[in-house]
Amino acid sequence: MGCLAIVNLLLRVLSFVCLVTSVTILTTSNSDMSVASVFHGDVEVKYRFSDFYAYRYMLACSGAGFVYSLLQTAIAIIQVKTGDCVCDKLSHFDVYADKIMSMIVGTGAAAGFGLTVDLNRLPSRAMVTIDFLNKENAAAGFCLAGFACNMISSFISFKIFKDDYLYDC
């Protein structure tokens, strides 16, 4: 059994955990604030992640990445246990899909960081609270960590795919 297959499995599990954490933080964060109105006095305003398109995009990317990581973790467990690939066609899927899903998760993290920076630049943070922005920033950070694990795992999958001495695919 190759050491690369075990490292690949660990990275896939770590990616799955990071993306699940990102989705959890993202979906549970909200912001309640009181806004002074000339006609109505103090008005209570509630914001959720779904009020911002970039955070919805980050959720979609993190969700897709976490489902993909779950699938790839199961395949990596089979590879570690049996010592060979599930099938030859799956190896091709593994190599190319890893790259595509890594980039999708990476763009979701970038969208989350970008919107958080833009909302921080608003004068006196007129729309959202600092706590809300910190939670969204943490979700984007976990999404970025999931991206890094996916990308490193894709390079390892490519190395495993090229080395015939590790697996008889």
N, C-alpha and C positions, 0 to 999 in steps of 0.2 A: 504494500500500500504506500503510495507516494505521500510525502509530507505536504506537497502542494494541495492535494485533495482535502486534507484536514484543515489547512489554512483557508482554503476556499469555503469550506463549510462554516468555519468560524466567522468569516467575513459576511457570509450570507445571513447567518443568525443575527449578527450585529446590525446589519442593514435592516433586517426585519424589525428588530427592537427599536431602532432609531426612527423608522418611518411610522410604526404604530404609536410611538410617543409623540411624534409630530402631529399625527392626525388627532390624537386624544387632546393634546394641548390646544390645537387649533379649534376644535369643535366645542370645547368647554369654556373658551374665553369670551367674555362680554364686558361691556363698559356701561355703567350707569352714571349719569352726571346731570346736574341741575343747571339749566340755562335760563338766564334772566330774559324775560320778554316784556316789552313795553305794554302790551295790551293784556297779557294773561298772567303776569307776575312770573314766578319761578315755574318752569316747565321741566318735568323729568324726561330725559332722553336716554334711550337704551340702544346701544350699538352691539352688533354681533359680527363675527368674521364674515358672515354671508352678505353684509351690507357693502363689502368692498370686493370688486371683481378680482383683484390680484390675489386676495386671500382665498377666494373660491377656486381660482386656478391652482394655487399651491395645494389646496385640499385635494383637488382632482389628481394632480401629479403625485402627491404623497400616497393617495389611496391606490392609484394604479401601480405605483412602485412597491407598495406593501403587499398587494396581491401577487405581483410578479415575484417578489422576494420569497413569499410563502411557497409558491410553486418551485422556485429554484432551490430553496432549502430542502424540500422533500427530495428533489432529484439529487442534490449533493449528499444527502444522507444515504440514499441508495448507492451512490458511487463509492462512498467511504466503506459501507458495509460489504458490498460485493467485490469492489476492486476494479470494476470495469464500467464502461458507459452503458446506459440503458439501450441505446441504439445509435447507429451512425448518423441518421438524419437529425436526431435530437442534439447531437454535438454541433452541427451547423446552426441550428436554432439557438443553442446556448451562446455561441460566440457572437452572432449578429444581434440577437435580441438584447443581450447584456449591454451592448454599446448604445442601442436606441433607448432602452429604459433608463440607463444612467443619465443620458442627456435630458430626457423628459423630467426626471426628478431634479436635476440640476437647474433647469429653467424654472421649475416651481419654487425652489429655494431662492433663486435670484429675484423672482417676482415678489416674494414675501419680504426679502430684505429691502428691495427698492421702495415698496410702498411704505414700509416702516420708516425709512429715512425721510421720505417725502412728508409723511404725517408728523414726524418730529420737527420739521422745518416750519410748520404752521405757526403763526403768531399766537403765543400763549396757549398752544395746543388746543385750539378752539373746538375741535371735534371730538377727540377721544382722550382718555386718561392715560397717564404714564403706565399704570399697571396693565392696561390692555395692550399697549405697545410693547411692553416687556414680554408679555406672554406670546404675542405674535412673533417677536424677535427670537424667542426661545424655540418656537415651533419651526421657524425658518432655519435655525441653527441645527436642529435635529434632522431636518430635511437635507441640509447640506452634508451632514455627517453620513446620512444614508446614501447620498450621491457618491461621496468619497469611497465608501465601502463597496458600492455597486461597481464603481469604475475600477478599483483595484481588483475586485473579483473578476471583472471581465478580462483583465489582462492575464490573470491566473488561468481562467478558463481557456483563453487562447493558447497559453503555454501548454496546458494539459492536452488540448486538441492537437497541437503540432507534435508533441512528443509521443510517439507510438510506443515507447518502452514503458510508459506509465499505465496506459490502458490499451487493450486490444479492441479498438473501435472499428 
